[in-house]
Each structure stands twice: as structure tokens, then as C-alpha cells.
Amino acid sequence: MADDELWDLTDASGRPLGRTHRRGDPAFPAGLYHVVSSVCVVRGDGLVLITRRAADKDFGLDWEFPAGSALTGETSAEAAVRELAEETGVGVAVADLAFVGRMTERTALFDLYVAHVDGDPPLALDPAEVCDSAWVALSEALRRADAGDLAAPWIPRLVAFGERLAQLVRR
């Protein structure tokens, strides 16, 4: 999470406008958005990967699916693949992603994907981003959301995407 990170600004449909916003700069332009992408990784036994945010991050010590902002010039899917690799060391290809859905948030267009991986991939957590991880049943991730153990932004996301997410996890 560098302050020199640049995001493409988009309209409500996700179309880049040829303008950027630097992470951390005040006054995000009203009515515009940046893309945030996330991947729900499903390993061979059907368990999904959740990660616990580093203590010094927003929503520190809360659980989530690996996620982050698309950098200038990246597609949503490319950002999802990059963020997953950076935070967890799990590598997937854009072609491995199944699109769950898009949700409009205050300043972000949030995209969720599912990626199935073979076996039990080794993890290499980035301590600046993630302090813990767990492979759990999707029902356990949803239970944690209900219990308030997932980062607050995830609650409406899981309400919106729950059924489709479950279908793609089971596939």
C-alpha cells in the first residue's frame, strides 16, 4: 500500500476516463470510482482462503478474501491476480478466474472472482498486508461475517454475492 499508488478513475460503468487518483490524496472526485478486485480461492478439497488484515491497516485484524485496488492500466482481473499473488503467494492466471459480480461502493467498483486451484497451494503471506490465513468452508467465512469478524465492507458484499459465490465455489 504505497502512497505513490495510482488508480485509474472510471465512470459508474467502469470505463476509464483517462484520469488518475493517487492513493491517500484527499478529495476523491465525487461521482467517480476506482476498481477494487478480490479473489475467493478454492482449493481441491473445497475450502476457501481467507486472510487476516495486518494490524496497522484499515480494518486491522479483520478477516477477508484477498483484495486490493487496480493500478493504472490494469484490468480488474489482472489486479485480482496480482493482489492474490502479492498478499498470499498463490498464483493463478486471469483465465482461471470466474466472475462473481460487481458492486458499486462509495468510491469503488468492487469486483469479486472465484479461482479453483489444485491441491493445497503453499502460502507466502506478505506481513505488511496479511498477518494470518485460514482455509475454511465457505459457510465458516459467512459465519464469520455474521459474527462481525470479517472487515465491515465485506458484509454487504457477501449479502449481494452470497448465492452466486456459493454456486461458483461448489462448481
C-alpha positions as CSV (number, residue, x, y, z in Angstrom):
1,M,0.0,0.0,0.0
2,A,2.2,2.8,-1.2
3,D,1.2,6.4,-1.3
4,D,2.6,6.6,-4.8
5,E,0.0,4.1,-6.0
6,L,-2.1,5.4,-8.9
7,W,-5.6,4.3,-9.7
8,D,-7.5,4.9,-13.0
9,L,-10.6,6.9,-12.4
10,T,-13.7,5.4,-14.0
11,D,-17.3,6.3,-14.6
12,A,-20.1,4.3,-12.9
13,S,-19.9,1.6,-15.7
14,G,-16.1,1.1,-15.1
15,R,-15.0,2.9,-18.2
16,P,-11.6,4.6,-17.6
17,L,-11.7,8.3,-18.0
18,G,-8.0,9.0,-18.8
19,R,-7.5,10.5,-15.3
20,T,-5.8,9.0,-12.2
21,H,-6.0,9.4,-8.5
22,R,-3.1,8.9,-6.1
23,R,-3.9,6.7,-3.2
24,G,-4.1,8.7,0.0
25,D,-4.7,12.0,-1.7
26,P,-7.7,13.9,-0.2
27,A,-10.9,14.7,-2.1
28,F,-11.6,11.7,-4.2
29,P,-13.5,13.1,-7.1
30,A,-17.3,13.0,-6.5
31,G,-19.2,10.7,-8.8
32,L,-16.1,8.8,-10.0
33,Y,-14.7,5.5,-9.0
34,H,-11.7,3.2,-8.9
35,V,-11.7,-0.6,-9.3
36,V,-11.1,-2.9,-6.4
37,S,-10.8,-6.6,-7.0
38,S,-10.9,-9.7,-4.9
39,V,-10.4,-13.4,-5.3
40,C,-12.1,-16.2,-3.4
41,V,-9.6,-19.1,-3.8
42,V,-11.0,-22.6,-3.6
43,R,-8.6,-25.4,-3.1
44,G,-9.0,-29.0,-4.1
45,D,-11.0,-30.1,-1.0
46,G,-13.5,-27.2,-1.4
47,L,-12.1,-25.0,1.4
48,V,-11.7,-21.3,0.7
49,L,-8.8,-19.0,1.6
50,I,-9.5,-16.1,4.0
51,T,-6.8,-13.8,5.2
52,R,-6.5,-11.6,8.3
53,R,-5.5,-8.0,7.6
54,A,-2.3,-6.7,9.2
55,A,-2.9,-4.8,12.5
56,D,-1.9,-1.4,11.1
57,K,-4.2,-1.5,8.1
58,D,-7.8,-0.1,8.0
59,F,-10.0,-2.8,9.5
60,G,-6.8,-4.3,11.1
61,L,-7.0,-7.9,12.3
62,D,-10.3,-8.4,10.5
63,W,-10.7,-11.3,8.0
64,E,-11.4,-11.0,4.3
65,F,-10.8,-12.6,0.9
66,P,-7.5,-11.2,-0.6
67,A,-8.3,-7.9,-2.3
68,G,-6.9,-4.6,-3.5
69,S,-7.1,-1.7,-5.9
70,A,-6.4,-2.0,-9.6
71,L,-3.4,0.1,-10.5
72,T,-3.4,2.4,-13.5
73,G,-3.5,0.4,-16.7
74,E,-4.7,-2.9,-15.0
75,T,-7.9,-4.6,-15.7
76,S,-10.0,-5.8,-12.8
77,A,-9.0,-9.4,-13.4
78,E,-5.3,-8.5,-13.7
79,A,-5.5,-6.6,-10.4
80,A,-7.2,-9.6,-8.7
81,V,-4.4,-12.0,-9.8
82,R,-1.7,-9.5,-8.8
83,E,-3.2,-8.8,-5.3
84,L,-3.7,-12.5,-4.6
85,A,0.0,-13.3,-5.5
86,E,1.3,-10.3,-3.5
87,E,-0.7,-11.0,-0.4
88,T,-0.6,-14.8,-0.3
89,G,1.9,-16.1,-2.8
90,V,-0.9,-18.0,-4.6
91,G,-0.5,-17.7,-8.3
92,V,-3.5,-18.0,-10.7
93,A,-4.0,-16.8,-14.2
94,V,-6.6,-14.4,-15.4
95,A,-8.1,-17.3,-17.4
96,D,-8.6,-19.2,-14.1
97,L,-11.0,-16.5,-12.7
98,A,-14.8,-16.9,-12.7
99,F,-16.6,-13.5,-12.3
100,V,-19.0,-13.4,-9.3
101,G,-20.2,-9.9,-9.7
102,R,-19.6,-6.1,-9.3
103,M,-20.9,-3.9,-6.5
104,T,-20.9,-0.1,-6.5
105,E,-19.5,1.3,-3.3
106,R,-18.9,5.0,-2.3
107,T,-15.7,5.5,-4.4
108,A,-15.1,2.0,-5.7
109,L,-16.4,-0.5,-8.1
110,F,-15.8,-3.8,-6.3
111,D,-15.4,-7.0,-8.3
112,L,-15.3,-10.4,-6.8
113,Y,-13.9,-13.5,-8.6
114,V,-13.5,-17.2,-7.7
115,A,-10.4,-19.2,-8.7
116,H,-10.1,-23.0,-8.2
117,V,-6.6,-24.3,-7.5
118,D,-5.4,-27.9,-7.4
119,G,-4.4,-29.4,-4.1
120,D,-3.2,-27.3,-1.2
121,P,-1.1,-24.5,-2.5
122,P,1.7,-23.2,-0.3
123,L,1.2,-19.7,1.1
124,A,3.7,-16.9,1.4
125,L,1.9,-14.2,3.3
126,D,3.1,-10.6,2.9
127,P,3.3,-9.4,6.6
128,A,2.7,-5.8,5.6
129,E,-0.7,-6.8,4.2
130,V,-1.7,-10.1,6.0
131,C,-1.0,-11.4,9.5
132,D,-2.8,-14.8,9.3
133,S,-4.7,-17.0,6.9
134,A,-7.1,-19.9,7.1
135,W,-8.6,-22.4,4.8
136,V,-12.3,-22.7,5.8
137,A,-15.6,-23.9,4.4
138,L,-17.5,-21.0,2.7
139,S,-20.1,-21.5,5.4
140,E,-17.5,-20.6,8.0
141,A,-16.5,-17.5,6.1
142,L,-20.1,-16.5,6.1
143,R,-20.5,-17.3,9.8
144,R,-17.5,-15.0,10.5
145,A,-19.2,-12.3,8.5
146,D,-22.4,-12.7,10.6
147,A,-20.3,-12.6,13.8
148,G,-18.6,-9.3,12.7
149,D,-15.2,-11.0,12.3
150,L,-14.9,-10.0,8.6
151,A,-13.9,-6.5,7.7
152,A,-17.1,-4.3,7.6
153,P,-17.1,-3.7,3.8
154,W,-17.4,-7.5,3.3
155,I,-20.9,-7.7,5.0
156,P,-22.9,-6.0,2.1
157,R,-20.6,-7.7,-0.4
158,L,-21.4,-11.1,0.8
159,V,-25.1,-10.3,1.1
160,A,-25.1,-9.2,-2.6
161,F,-22.9,-12.0,-3.9
162,G,-23.7,-14.9,-1.5
163,E,-25.7,-17.2,-3.7
164,R,-23.6,-16.7,-6.9
165,L,-20.4,-17.0,-4.8
166,A,-21.7,-20.3,-3.3
167,Q,-22.5,-21.6,-6.8
168,L,-19.1,-20.9,-8.2
169,V,-17.3,-22.2,-5.1
170,R,-19.2,-25.5,-5.5
171,R,-18.9,-25.7,-9.3
